[in-house]
Amino acid sequence: MPVILNLGAGSVAPMQKSDLANIDEFRDWDITNLDIYNSIVPYSPDRSKMPFPNADIRYSNVESSIPFGDGTVDIALAVSPYGYSVLNGEVHRVLKAGGVAVVIGSQRNKYVCKLDNLCSPALRPHFFDLFEVIPANDLALRSINYIAQRGSRVSSGSKATKLDFFGIYQKR
Ligand SMILES: C[S@@+](CC[C@H](N)C(=O)[O-])C[C@H]1O[C@@H](n2cnc3c(N)ncnc32)[C@H](O)[C@@H]1O
């Protein structure tokens, strides 16, 4: 089953399977939300008491401890990344060869506006920049963009921020 990670998912609008339910390509995809911020991590064994009972939310520092095996992830999504570098060694480790990191955000976001902030120079050659190539042709990724724009809510005014950057980086 294809796997999507929602990196730095935030506390307000984690992605749930139902977000993708009416998109054929995503019907069988697994979505896991990861965040370092403790309050989004489920603590109750009774999922129905949690604010997002259908969302799979896990505590993770996405720069050092993504709870997935090597080469097991199809899409690592980062919407309004803040506080972490997206194209880091840990994201590279879990992506399948040919898997993609999708970065959506504001061009004013310092973690988005410079590629240097998204990727260490040592890792850069291991990612292939597909910015604006795939979105024009790939319904699945355009759909992710749509969902991200609709769902982005959390912290530092991102509710009001225009998400005008869409970058796709494929693991070589
Ligand atoms: C600006 S918020 C964006 C949240 C959400 N993606 C959205 O668009 O609404 C950035 C999130 O990244 C999380 N974060 C920061 N550093 C992180 C790290 N090293 N690992 C995992 N999450 C991190 C923060 O806790 C915060 O929830």
The ligand as an SDF file (V2000), in Angstrom:
LIG
                    3D

 27 29  0  0  0  0  0  0  0  0999 V2000
    4.3150   26.1270   10.5320 C   0  0  0  0  0  0  0  0  0  0  0  0
    3.7900   24.6060   11.2500 S   0  0  0  0  0  0  0  0  0  0  0  0
    2.9410   23.8520    9.8400 C   0  0  0  0  0  0  0  0  0  0  0  0
    1.9440   22.8200   10.2580 C   0  0  0  0  0  0  0  0  0  0  0  0
    1.0920   22.2040    9.1390 C   0  0  0  0  0  0  0  0  0  0  0  0
    1.9240   21.4830    8.1830 N   0  0  0  0  0  0  0  0  0  0  0  0
    0.2400   23.2300    8.4550 C   0  0  0  0  0  0  0  0  0  0  0  0
    0.5180   23.5690    7.3020 O   0  0  0  0  0  0  0  0  0  0  0  0
   -0.7430   23.6670    9.0530 O   0  0  0  0  0  0  0  0  0  0  0  0
    5.3090   23.6710   11.3750 C   0  0  0  0  0  0  0  0  0  0  0  0
    5.1720   22.3900   12.1960 C   0  0  0  0  0  0  0  0  0  0  0  0
    6.4100   21.6920   12.1370 O   0  0  0  0  0  0  0  0  0  0  0  0
    6.6340   21.0920   13.3970 C   0  0  0  0  0  0  0  0  0  0  0  0
    8.0770   20.8040   13.5380 N   0  0  0  0  0  0  0  0  0  0  0  0
    9.0760   21.6780   13.7120 C   0  0  0  0  0  0  0  0  0  0  0  0
   10.2510   21.0380   13.7850 N   0  0  0  0  0  0  0  0  0  0  0  0
    9.9920   19.7090   13.6560 C   0  0  0  0  0  0  0  0  0  0  0  0
   10.7970   18.5370   13.6490 C   0  0  0  0  0  0  0  0  0  0  0  0
   12.1290   18.5810   13.7870 N   0  0  0  0  0  0  0  0  0  0  0  0
   10.1750   17.3450   13.4820 N   0  0  0  0  0  0  0  0  0  0  0  0
    8.8300   17.2820   13.3400 C   0  0  0  0  0  0  0  0  0  0  0  0
    8.0240   18.3500   13.3360 N   0  0  0  0  0  0  0  0  0  0  0  0
    8.5900   19.5570   13.4890 C   0  0  0  0  0  0  0  0  0  0  0  0
    6.0910   22.1050   14.3890 C   0  0  0  0  0  0  0  0  0  0  0  0
    5.7830   21.5130   15.6510 O   0  0  0  0  0  0  0  0  0  0  0  0
    4.8480   22.6170   13.6640 C   0  0  0  0  0  0  0  0  0  0  0  0
    3.7020   21.8650   14.0090 O   0  0  0  0  0  0  0  0  0  0  0  0
  1  2  1  0
  2  3  1  0
  2 10  1  0
  3  4  1  0
  4  5  1  0
  5  6  1  0
  5  7  1  0
  7  8  2  0
  7  9  1  0
 10 11  1  0
 11 12  1  0
 11 26  1  0
 12 13  1  0
 13 14  1  0
 13 24  1  0
 14 15  1  0
 14 23  1  0
 15 16  2  0
 16 17  1  0
 17 18  1  0
 17 23  2  0
 18 19  1  0
 18 20  2  0
 20 21  1  0
 21 22  2  0
 22 23  1  0
 24 25  1  0
 24 26  1  0
 26 27  1  0
M  CHG  2   2   1   9  -1
M  END
$$$$
